[in-house]
Structure formats: C-alpha cells, structure tokens
Amino acid sequence: MVLEQHAVAVRDGAIEQVLPAADAARKFAAYEFIELPDHVLIPGLVNAHTHAAMTLMRGLADDLPLMRWLEGHIWPAETRHLSPRFVLDGTALACAEMLRGGITCFNEMYFFPESALEAALEAGMRVALGLIVVDFPTAYASDPADYLRKGLALRDRSREQPLVSFCFAPHAPYTVSDATFRQIGTLAAELDLPVHLHVHETASEIERSLAEHGVRPLERLRRLGLLGPSLIAVHCVHIEQAEIDLLARHGCSVVHCPSSNLKLASGFAPVDSMLKSNINVALGTDGAASNNRLDLLNEMRTAALLAKAVARDAQALPAHAALHAATLGGARALGLGARVGSIEPGKRADLVAVALRGPELAPCYDPVSQLVYAAGREHVTHVWVDGELRVRDGDLQNRASSLDTRWQIWQNALESHADS
Amino acid sequence: MVLEQHAVAVRDGAIEQVLPAADAARKFAAYEFIELPDHVLIPGLVNAHTHAAMTLMRGLADDLPLMRWLEGHIWPAETRHLSPRFVLDGTALACAEMLRGGITCFNEMYFFPESALEAALEAGMRVALGLIVVDFPTAYASDPADYLRKGLALRDRSREQPLVSFCFAPHAPYTVSDATFRQIGTLAAELDLPVHLHVHETASEIERSLAEHGVRPLERLRRLGLLGPSLIAVHCVHIEQAEIDLLARHGCSVVHCPSSNLKLASGFAPVDSMLKSNINVALGTDGAASNNRLDLLNEMRTAALLAKAVARDAQALPAHAALHAATLGGARALGLGARVGSIEPGKRADLVAVALRGPELAPCYDPVSQLVYAAGREHVTHVWVDGELRVRDGDLQNRASSLDTRWQIWQNALESHADS
C-alpha cells in the first residue's frame, strides 16, 4: 500500500503513528522534523542471507567454475587468513556497504560470529547471527560439538542486545551429518531459534545426496524433523513442485539469492511457483565473493526481472511482491515479523528514504515500480535502525574512520597469497 | 588489456597517445591535465539498441503481459501523444540519463528521428539514427515509402554532422513486408548503411512467421538477402544453433538486451553460444518502458550473470567480454569500429572515468571485474564525447535547464490518459 504525503512519527526507537503529513505538523509539533519531499519511505531492507566478511574476497576470483573457485581460491584464502580480525574487518566493510544501500538487518552465516556481532554493534545494524556448524574443522572450531558450544556461549553472552537475534546455521546438507542435524533440530525447538541453511543450491548437491543418503536433501531434512516454520531454506534452485508443496505445508521460508545463483551458474529458482504456493519468500545477497554487491535494491530488481522469464509470465513477481520479499518476507523468515519489516505503529523504526529524483528516475507513475525497476542504492539518502539515524544524505553517521586501512591490509595479504 | 598508471593524451577530439602517466607529464606538459587517481578509464559505452523517447513511458505500466502492455498502454499512449515534441523531450531526458551513466553513443530506433537527432546534438552525444520503417501508418509517416522518404531526406540534410551516423531501421519481421525489406536491402547496399531490426524476440513471433511465411524470420531475412555484416539483429532470444551459425557465417552482429528480455518474459538469449561462434555481440538497454533503466553498466552485469546460468558455466561471458560487448562490440555493430569503441591512438576520444572507491567497491583485485560486477552508473564521474567533457564529477555540463519541466508536462498528460 502506497500512502502519499504522509509522515511517520517515531519515539523511543518505535513507530508511534503513520498519519497525513499535515496532521503530523500539528499533532507532533514538538518532534524533530525531517522533511523528505522527493522521497519514498520504505521499511528497512532485510538481507536474509549473507556471509558478510567475504567482502574481503569481493572479486578475488571471478568467472571461474564453482569447484575451481572454491578449491583454488576461496577455501585456500580462508584457510590461510580466517581469524576473528578478518571477520571483524570484513563485516565492518559489509555493514558500511549494506547500511548505505538501505539494508538495516542481515542474516549472517560465517565463522567467528562474535566478530561479526562486534562489527554489527559498532555499525548499529540489526543482525540475525548464525551459529554456524560444519562437520569439518576450521580456525574457528574443531568439530560440530565445538561449533555448537561456541555458538551457544556467544548467544548466552549476547542475548540481551536489543538489535541481535540468533539462528542455528548448519551450513548445508552436504557439510552436516544426520547426527548434527538431529541435535540442532532438538536445540532449535528448545530455544525457539530459526534454522538457516543452504539447500538445493546446485544439481550436484542433489546427486550427491541421492548417492550418499538415497534421498534428495529436502526429503532427508524432512525425515530428520527439520522442516517447519523456523526453517530458512536458502537458494532452493533445483526444486520440484512436490518439494515446493512440502516446504509450503511445513511453513518454511525460502531465501532467494538471484545474483549468486546466476554468477555461480547454479540455475534458476522457481520463485513464482513458490509465491503461488504461498511460501514466504525473502531475498538475500549471499556473500560478496559470489555477487559481488551486498545490494538488496539490486536483488529486488534482478529477482523481479528473472522471475518473469523463468515463469514465462511478465506478471510474475511484480514490483510490490519484490519489495515485500525484501522487507516483511525477510523479517518473517528470521522470526522478526512482529518487530520489523513494515511501517506500522508499534514496530521498531527501521526505515529507509529513497530519493526519486534525477533524469534516471523521471517520470514517476508508480513509486514502487520506480523503486524496484529504476532506482539504485545510490538513491538511498537516509537510513534509520531502531529509530537511530545511521545514514544521512548518503553518509554513514558512525563510519569507522579506520575502515579504509582495515580492508587495504587484507587486500594486500590476499593478493600476495594469490600470486604465490 | 588493463594498463595501470597510464594517461590518455587527447587533441582535437581524437586520442593522440596512450602512455605511462609519468611520461605524459613530461611529453604533454602544455596540455590541460585531469587527474583521476581512483578511477578506471574505459571507452565510452555504446547502447546498441534503444527507443530513447520512451523514457516518457518509464514505468507507465509494469508487470503486465506483453500484449496487454502494448495494446492497453504503450500503443494507446503513442497513438495519442506521439509528436516531434514528445520525441524531442523524451530523447533529451534519455540523453541526460545515458550520458550520466557513461553512454556516449546510442543506436536509436523510434519515430520522428529528426527530433531524436536534435536532442542528441543538444546533449552532445554520438548517435546512430535509425530511419524507421513499419508497414502501418503513425503520426510520423503514412506508409513504407513515406517512412523511407522522410528518413532519407533527414540523412541528406544531416550527413555532415560529425557525431551522427544512420541505419535503416525496419522495425521487425512481423511489421515489415517482403517488398519493403527488399527495397531496404537494396538501399542499404547502395548507401553502405547498417540495417537495425528486432528479430527472434519472442516465441510467438516465430510461430507467426511460420504461419504467414512458412519459414522462421531469420530464414526469411536470408532469402530476402538481408543477412550480412551490416545487419544488426536485436534480441535473438529464440534462436537455434543452426541460426547462430547462419548469423556467424554472414558476419551479422547481435544486440543482446538482457533486462528487456527478462522483463517482457521473452526468454534467455544464448549469448555464450553466440560468442563461441564468433558472432560480434553488442549490448542494448531497449527502451525505458521495458527495462526501466538506460544503464549499460547494469546491462553488462545482468548479461554477464545471466549468461552463466543459461550456459550452466560460471566461465560464460566473463567481465572482460561484457565490457567488450558494451564498447567495441557496439561500435563494430554500428559500423563505427574504426572510429570509437576502444582507447587507441587515432580513434575519437569517447571516454568514461569510473571512480572505484567507497565501501561498495573495496577491496579491488581486478578493475574490470569490479567495474562489471560491483560498480554502478553512480560511480561514473567524467564522460567525454569526441574529446568534449560532457559530464564532470557526475554533473552534466550542458544540461538543458528546462529538462524537469519538459518531462513533467508529459507525465501529467500520460497519467490523465491512463486514468481516463
């Protein structure tokens, strides 16, 4: 729903009232006013799947086949450089990029989540922090029990943080065993946490599951009791209608990451079919190594365009549905639908102003259409998280002064590694 | 090829020399210097297919099926509003958008080309002006002979303009008769002009051709003698390998318009196969009614991402190939490959500087990859056409002061029409 000439009253970080601008001038005369005459005000964008610290590997090795990319570049770089400092600096860079692009909340999956948390708090962003689990050792943890112990300890220390929530983040069906999945299922039910994982991303993932488990990954997850409203199923590219129905029946959310699916040649997720089956669909950027932008305005556009050609229907994923997926769809997937994702009294004030001006955005017949199909993140002017102004006229309000040097050090380190 | 720390010396609108920056300071000490320390300098982008004046219908009727969109919105709006003034104002808006986004040359197909020419000259852009022909009457012309007469008269009047070239622009196989195509083929050979047309855009176009002509459109064009190095075949979405081979054998160019093909649900052009068959591929935005951005940086990214998923190969259409298509590929398609499209001594100085700075573009391992996958048109800072600075620090140097009011008048007119 588009309201024209309206105002949003914010108090103590919450949305107090949405009302005609003329009434607001009278009723809230004591409030500080920010006038945005050429703008649309939208809910803060929710990036429902990312690996924030991978900004440090943005463009490190593009245009390569998936396994050469992973085995020849990404994994060696991670093996050599992964550390709390790497995650802190990479996530700080990601937060700067995301905030400037109107993203107020991100669903994070990476190693050393305590460092990602530190960066998010420093930036003043809302974060759903993944308690990552894989079956192999990394610099972060040695085995599934160690990953879980570290993740849960972090949650115990940080659960009072107002902008922070947590998800279990078992990486993917091909990196997590049945036993670990069962344990996570039990813990997630006990603690009422979402479960965030990659699933049905590539054709080879499905083949491997059939060979190793005799069933496709979603069927395996069903047997393990993982399907339910708390499941955040990322990608779902190679998925049949029966599986879409299964996800719908269990109330699972799907996170669509169109740029990443294209860049890694994973394929085309049938988003139109998912929406028609009433699945809650969210949007994600994935990490900057496979996108290479943490830009949800761009994902909205890509998703809306792509869905039409995939469904052979120019009405598929219209602009309003893309905006819904990037806001309330994401919030619901993360279990935050009652707190954020829309501009409603009582919700936290995560808000983004986008200036619809300049020759690129003229004329304007439908502001939502303009936002999705014509605007870019460069048109974002103001961003509030929990009522706090984080971006004003395109400038970060609490930008870490050391940001440039922090990523520069990593660029030098990763380049020298690539050359060796 | 990426050269670091280099300078481009420009004199009388032409590129005089490309040399290390340190040498340039000595050798060209008398020249005006523009230092661009964080930038990449690329050839001006060539938008190889657009209908510029359709900016006035940007977002007028999105998310509709093709025929409802055309018959219910676009065609009625054109019938009611099409005029020289409409084309002048719409093209002026398009030129402002394109220049700011690093596009220095566009291949135009629309009615009243004399008005598009006026706008292009006013903006200082290079333009390949289509002499449009369709078999039905419009406000512009009454029948094919009238279209051709008007187009050729325009060419006769304007052929001395240094930034202007001409193409025949028979709209599409389904709007142009055999007789008209034959006549255009003869004239094009006589006058040595390219022939620019939509072809194999939709599945229904092919079906209709089979029903009416007994052959698919490209085979019909072959029989009519239209295939050759001067043919600019736009879209080529529904195309078989034998047809790709046919285009390759005849040296035709293909203009890929990925955003438009997705938005109208036309389908997926097999660009990787075309490149592997050594077809010259260019990129186009199509009109703003079906995109809705005249943004070739965005088309490069969309093309590069999409080609990978279509070819199921993450190596398809790498960043360097996307940049080639958007520059030299476009120039060659228009028959301008000897004048523009690359940064080489002797070519005209159509140049674009893109600033690779800010958290969105850090770190940078490969400037071309960064340009295609991470940068946006908002990072374009300087644009030269024929050696003249048209954009400086993102601002148009000769922006028509009346631009805003000009499109506003049309927005009001088109909105009132949509409501009626």
Interface residues (C-beta under 8 A of the other chain):
Chain A: T55 L56 R58 G59 L60 A61 D62 D63 L64 P65 L66 W69 L93 A96 E97 R100 G101 S259 N261 L262 K263 L264 A265 S266 G267 F268 A288 N291 N292 R293 D295 T302 A304 L305 L306 K308 A309 A311 R312 D313 A314 Q315 A316 P318 A319 G358 P359 E360 A362 P363 C364 Y365 D366 S369 Q370 Y373 A374 G376 R377 E378 L403 D404 W407 Q408 W410 Q411 L414 E415 A418
Chain B: T55 L56 R58 G59 L60 A61 D62 D63 L64 P65 L66 W69 L93 A96 E97 R100 G101 S259 N261 L262 K263 L264 A265 S266 G267 F268 A288 N291 N292 R293 D295 T302 A304 L305 L306 K308 A309 A311 R312 D313 A314 Q315 A316 P318 A319 G358 P359 E360 A362 P363 C364 Y365 D366 S369 Q370 Y373 A374 G376 R377 E378 L403 D404 W407 Q408 W410 Q411 L414 E415 A418
